[in-house]
Amino acid sequence: TMASEEVKELIEPTLFRLTEGLPNRELKIIISQAQECADALEKEIQILKAALEDETKLSSENVEAVNQMIASEFTPPDKCFTVSALLGRLREPMDTPLPFNTTIVRLEPLAKKKQTNTPTPHEQQSKLFKSLLELNKSEEYRREHKDSASLLALWKRISSHRTAAVFRKAVNPKEAPGYTERIRFPIDLGLIRKMITARIIVSFADLHQRIGLISHNCVKFNGRESDYAVVTREFEQYVDELFVATVQEAEKQRGKTTPDESAPTQASDS
C-alpha cells in the first residue's frame, strides 16, 4: 500500500479536485452532509466509549444503538449519499478501508513475478493523482478551443471505451426508481456531446469536469461498493489517464512545456 504520509498529503487536494465542476447546489449538499456525518460519527463514538467504560450504565436506547452499529456494515457516510459518492470515487485508488463489518471481500491482485524497477499499482496511482493535481496549473488544460474538433475527438475516445457503455444515454427513471429524487443534476455522454457542439464545453477542463459529474452521479445513486461503482472507478481512471496524456501531448505540440516522463503518457482504449 501507499505510505500513510503520502496518502494524507494526497487525500485533501484530491477530494477538492473531485468536487471541482460540481454544481454549487451539490456542493452545498456535500457540506451539509459532511457536518451531518461528523455529528453522527461523534455520537457513535461517545456511545461506544460509554459502552467500553461501563456497559451497565447504558440506556436501553444506547444498548440498541451499539447492537445496530455492530451488526450493520453501514457507517454514517454510507447513509449520506453525496458524501459517500466522493468516498466511493476515492476509495480504490487510495486504498481506504472498506465499510466496518462489511461482507465484501477485497480481491487481492494475482501474485506476479517481481521485476526490477517496476512501479507497484499504488505507485502508479500516486503518480497519476499527482499528475491530475498538476493539470489545474496547465494553460492548455483550461484554454478555450476555437472550434470543437479536438474536444469531440477526445469525447469519441472516451465514449468508445468499454466501461462507457452505461454512461452513453440518460438514465430512465422508470428503470431506476428514486433517481430523480436523489440525482439533482443528471448528465450523460450524449448530453455532453451536445454541450460540446453548442459551445457550452469549450476546454479540456470543462469536459473533464462534466465527465466527473457522470461518475459522481453514478456512485451517489448506486452506492460506493456497488458493481456500478466498480465500473465507474475503472471508467474514471481511464478518463483521467487520457486527459493527462492529451494535455501533455498538446503542451508538447505547442512547445510550452516538456511532458513529465514520470507521469502517465498513454491511456489504453481497451
C-alpha positions in Angstrom: 0.0 0.0 0.0 1.0 3.6 -0.4 2.8 5.2 2.6 0.4 6.7 5.0 2.0 10.1 4.9 1.7 10.1 1.1 -1.9 9.2 1.4 -2.6 12.1 3.9 -0.9 14.5 1.5 -3.0 13.5 -1.5 -6.4 13.0 0.1 -7.4 16.6 0.8 -6.3 18.1 -2.6 -7.8 15.1 -4.4 -11.1 15.4 -2.7 -11.1 19.1 -3.7 -10.3 18.1 -7.3 -13.2 15.7 -7.3 -15.6 18.4 -6.2 -14.4 20.8 -8.9 -17.0 21.3 -11.5 -19.9 20.0 -9.3 -22.9 22.5 -9.3 -23.0 24.8 -6.3 -26.2 23.3 -5.0 -24.5 19.9 -5.0 -21.5 21.3 -3.1 -23.9 22.7 -0.5 -25.4 19.3 -0.1 -21.9 17.9 0.4 -21.1 20.5 3.1 -24.4 19.8 4.9 -24.0 16.0 4.7 -20.3 16.3 5.9 -21.5 18.0 9.0 -24.2 15.5 9.4 -21.7 12.7 9.1 -19.3 14.3 11.6 -22.2 14.8 14.2 -23.4 11.2 13.7 -19.8 9.8 14.0 -19.2 11.8 17.1 -22.5 10.5 18.6 -21.5 6.9 17.8 -18.0 7.4 19.3 -19.5 8.7 22.6 -21.9 5.8 22.8 -19.2 3.3 22.2 -16.8 5.0 24.6 -19.6 4.8 27.3 -20.1 1.1 26.5 -16.4 0.4 26.9 -16.3 2.2 30.3 -19.4 0.7 31.9 -21.9 -1.2 29.8 -24.3 -1.4 32.8 -24.9 2.4 32.8 -26.1 2.4 29.2 -29.7 3.2 28.5 -31.8 0.6 26.6 -31.8 3.0 23.6 -28.0 3.2 23.6 -27.7 -0.6 24.0 -29.8 -1.0 20.9 -27.7 1.6 19.1 -24.5 -0.3 19.9 -26.0 -3.6 18.7 -27.0 -1.9 15.5 -23.5 -0.5 15.0 -22.0 -3.9 15.5 -24.5 -5.7 13.2 -24.5 -3.1 10.4 -21.8 -2.7 7.7 -23.1 0.8 7.1 -21.4 3.9 8.6 -22.8 7.4 8.7 -21.1 8.4 5.5 -22.8 5.5 3.7 -26.2 7.0 4.7 -25.2 10.4 3.2 -25.2 9.6 -0.5 -23.5 12.7 -1.7 -20.5 12.4 0.7 -20.4 8.6 0.0 -20.1 9.3 -3.7 -16.8 11.2 -3.1 -15.5 8.4 -0.8 -16.5 5.8 -3.4 -14.6 7.6 -6.2 -11.6 7.9 -3.9 -11.5 4.6 -2.1 -10.0 2.2 -4.6 -7.0 4.2 -5.8 -6.2 5.5 -2.3 -6.8 2.1 -0.7 -9.0 3.5 2.1 -10.8 1.0 4.3 -14.0 -0.9 3.3 -17.1 -0.2 5.4 -17.0 -1.5 9.0 -18.2 -5.1 9.5 -18.6 -5.5 5.7 -19.3 -8.8 4.0 -17.4 -7.6 0.9 -14.2 -9.5 0.2 -11.4 -7.3 -1.1 -9.8 -9.1 -4.0 -6.1 -9.2 -3.9 -4.2 -9.0 -7.2 -2.7 -12.2 -8.5 1.0 -12.6 -7.5 3.3 -11.6 -10.2 7.0 -12.2 -10.7 9.0 -9.3 -9.2 10.5 -7.1 -11.8 13.3 -4.7 -11.1 12.3 -1.0 -11.0 8.7 -1.8 -11.9 6.3 0.6 -10.1 3.6 -1.0 -7.9 -0.1 -0.3 -8.8 -0.2 2.1 -5.9 2.9 3.9 -7.0 1.4 4.3 -10.5 -1.8 5.6 -8.9 0.2 8.0 -6.8 1.9 9.4 -9.9 -1.5 9.7 -11.7 -3.1 11.5 -8.8 -0.1 14.0 -8.6 -0.4 14.5 -12.4 -4.1 15.2 -12.1 -3.4 17.8 -9.4 -0.9 19.4 -11.8 -3.5 19.7 -14.6 -5.1 22.8 -13.0 -1.8 24.6 -13.4 -1.7 23.9 -17.1 -2.8 26.7 -19.5 -3.5 24.1 -22.1 -6.0 22.3 -19.8 -8.1 25.4 -19.4 -7.5 27.0 -22.8 -10.7 27.8 -24.7 -10.7 25.9 -28.0 -11.6 28.0 -31.1 -13.6 25.0 -32.5 -15.0 21.8 -31.2 -12.9 19.3 -33.2 -10.3 18.3 -30.6 -12.9 18.1 -27.9 -15.2 15.9 -30.0 -12.3 13.7 -30.9 -11.5 13.3 -27.2 -15.2 12.7 -26.4 -15.3 10.0 -29.0 -12.3 8.1 -27.5 -14.0 8.3 -24.0 -17.4 7.2 -25.3 -15.9 4.3 -27.2 -14.2 2.8 -24.1 -15.8 -0.4 -22.9 -16.7 1.0 -19.5 -18.5 3.9 -21.1 -21.5 1.9 -22.3 -23.6 2.6 -19.2 -23.0 6.3 -19.5 -23.8 6.9 -23.1 -27.6 7.5 -22.6 -29.6 9.2 -19.9 -30.8 7.1 -17.0 -34.5 6.1 -17.4 -36.2 7.0 -14.1 -38.7 4.2 -14.7 -35.8 1.7 -14.6 -34.2 3.4 -11.6 -36.9 4.3 -9.1 -35.9 7.3 -6.9 -33.2 8.5 -9.4 -34.8 11.9 -10.0 -35.2 12.5 -6.2 -31.6 11.7 -5.4 -29.8 13.0 -8.5 -30.4 16.7 -8.9 -28.1 17.2 -11.9 -28.4 14.2 -14.3 -25.9 14.1 -17.2 -24.7 11.5 -19.7 -22.2 11.3 -22.5 -24.9 12.0 -25.1 -25.7 15.3 -23.4 -22.1 16.1 -23.0 -21.6 15.8 -26.8 -24.5 18.3 -27.3 -22.8 20.6 -24.9 -19.6 20.5 -26.9 -21.3 21.3 -30.2 -23.3 24.0 -28.5 -20.1 25.6 -27.2 -21.1 25.2 -23.6 -18.0 23.0 -23.1 -15.0 24.8 -24.6 -11.9 23.4 -22.9 -10.4 20.2 -21.7 -11.1 21.3 -18.1 -14.8 21.8 -18.9 -15.1 18.3 -20.5 -13.2 16.6 -17.7 -15.4 18.2 -15.0 -18.6 17.3 -16.8 -17.5 13.7 -17.0 -16.6 13.8 -13.3 -20.3 14.7 -12.7 -21.3 11.5 -14.5 -19.1 9.5 -12.2 -20.3 11.4 -9.1 -24.0 10.7 -10.0 -23.4 7.0 -10.7 -21.7 6.3 -7.4 -24.1 8.6 -5.5 -27.2 6.7 -6.7 -25.8 3.1 -6.7 -23.6 3.1 -3.7 -19.8 3.2 -3.3 -19.5 -0.6 -3.1 -21.9 -1.5 -6.0 -21.0 -3.1 -9.3 -21.7 0.2 -10.9 -19.2 1.9 -8.6 -16.5 -0.6 -9.7 -17.2 0.2 -13.3 -17.2 3.9 -12.6 -13.8 3.8 -10.9 -12.4 2.0 -13.9 -14.0 4.4 -16.3 -12.8 7.4 -14.4 -9.3 6.1 -14.1 -9.2 5.7 -17.9 -10.6 9.2 -18.4 -8.1 10.7 -16.0 -5.1 9.0 -17.7 -6.4 10.1 -21.1 -6.7 13.7 -20.0 -3.2 13.7 -18.5 -1.8 12.2 -21.7 -3.8 14.5 -24.0 -2.8 17.7 -22.2 0.8 16.7 -22.1 0.8 16.0 -25.8 -0.9 19.3 -26.6 1.6 21.2 -24.5 4.4 19.4 -26.3 3.0 20.3 -29.7 2.7 23.9 -28.7 6.2 23.9 -27.3 5.2 25.3 -24.0 6.5 22.5 -21.7 8.2 19.2 -21.8 5.9 16.4 -20.5 7.0 14.8 -17.2 8.4 11.4 -18.1 7.4 10.1 -14.7 3.7 10.8 -15.2 1.3 8.7 -17.3 1.7 9.5 -21.0 -0.6 6.9 -22.6 -4.1 5.6 -22.0 -5.2 2.3 -23.5 -8.5 2.3 -25.2 -9.3 -1.2 -24.2 
